[in-house]
Amino acid sequence: MESLPIFLDKLVPSWAAVLVSVTLILMFGEILPQAVCARYGLTVGATVAPFVRLLLWLFFPVAYPISKAGKGGDLTHDETTIIAGALELTEKTAKDAMTPISKAFSVDLDGTLDLETLNSIMTMRHSRVPVYYRNTANIIELILKN
């Protein structure tokens, strides 16, 4: 796609080469694929899957050595942990990530903010501390910890 204006430049004037290449790329590289795949995405994917598999086999001898060359081939333990955690998010619900309010440490809006309360807030392992007004179910604010 990047070389299309260069080839067209030899056939037509420069302004026409740019105009034609941008129009063709926009139409056949953006608009039509999105329109077709929005409605028939699974059908298109199933139809071109054998062709994609063929391309994988054809380009494997070149692509595999390139992927292993240099520093970019291996992921660190931390990187794989982050990726695995992100992939597991699709299986989690909000309930899995939240602490029940009955078990959460919270502070009263009218309570005294003394040294003992500050120490309790700082030693909690959660990043947010709910602030309630009169009733622990009436959460009105959160204290965010760093």
N, C-alpha and C positions, 0 to 999 in steps of 0.2 A: 504494500500500500504506500509505503514511503517512496518507493521508486517510480510509482505511476506518473507523477508530474514530470519526472525527468524523461521518461520515455515519450510522454505526450508532447513535451517541449520540442522534440525533433519533428513532430508531425504538424503541430498547430502553434500559433503564437503563445507566448508565455502566459498572458492573462487567461486565455482559453484553456490552457493546460491546467492551470490552478483551478479554474472554475469547474471544468469537467471532472477532474480528479476528486475535488472536495464533494461534488454532487454525487458521484458514483460511490465513494467511500461512505458518505453519510447514508445514502439510500440502501446500499447492499451490505454495509458493515454495521449499521446501527438500526435504522428504522424497520426494514423488513425482517431481520432476525428477531428483533424484540416483538414485533407484531405477530409473527408466526409462532414463536416459542411461548408467548404469553397464553395463547389459546391451546396450542398443540405441543406443548413442551415435552410431555412424556412420549408421545408418538415420534416426534423428531429425534429425541434421545435414543429411543429403542431402534429407530431406523438407522441412525449413523453409528451405533455402538460397534458393529463389526468393522466398519471403516476406521474408527478410532483405535480399535484393538490392533488392526493391521499396521497403522501408523506407529503405535507403541513398539511393535516388534521390529519394524523397519528402522526406527531411529534409536533403538536401545543400544546398539554397538557404539554409537557416537555419544548419546546423551549420558549413559552410565559413567564412562570415564570422566566426562566433563563434570558431572555432579560430585565425583570423588576427588577431583583435582583441587589443590589449594586448601584453604581453611574452611570453606563453606560447606563441607560434606557432613560433618557430625554435629549433633546437638548436645549441649551439656545436660547434666541431670536436672538442673533448675529449669531449663527451657522445656524439657520433656514433661516435667511436673506441671508447669504452667499450661502447656497445651492440653495435657490430659484433664486438668481441672476445667478448662474452658469447654472441652468436649462433653464432660459430664454435666454441664449446666443444662443441657436439653432434657435431662431426666429429673432434674430437681424442681421442687415447687417452693413457693415462698415459705411454706410451713417448715421445710427442711432447713432454711437459712435463718429462721427467726427463733428467738427465745420466748417461751410463753410469758405473758405479762405477770403471771403469778410467781414466776421464778426470777424475774428481772429485778435488779437493784434499781431503786428509784428514789428520788428525793422530793420532799414536800416543798411547794413554792413558798410557804410561810415558815419553813424550817430554818434553823440557824446554820449558817455556813461557817462552821468552826474548823479547827485543824483536824479533828477526828473525821468529820464529814468529808473534807478535802482528801484526806488519806484514803478513805473508803472509795471515793470516786476514782482516784488515781490507781488504786490497786486492783480495780475491777478489770477483767480481761476483755470486756466489750468496749467498742469504740464510741458508743452512745449511751448516755444515762438519761432515762425519762424523768421529766419534772411533772408532778401531778398537782392538782388543786383540789384539796379537801378529800378526794376519793382516789385511790390508786388506779381506778379505771378511767379517770378523767385526766388523760395526758394532755398537757397544753404546750409543752416545749421539750426540746432535747438538749442536753449538754454534749457537745462534740469534743472528744479527746484526741490528742495527737498521738 
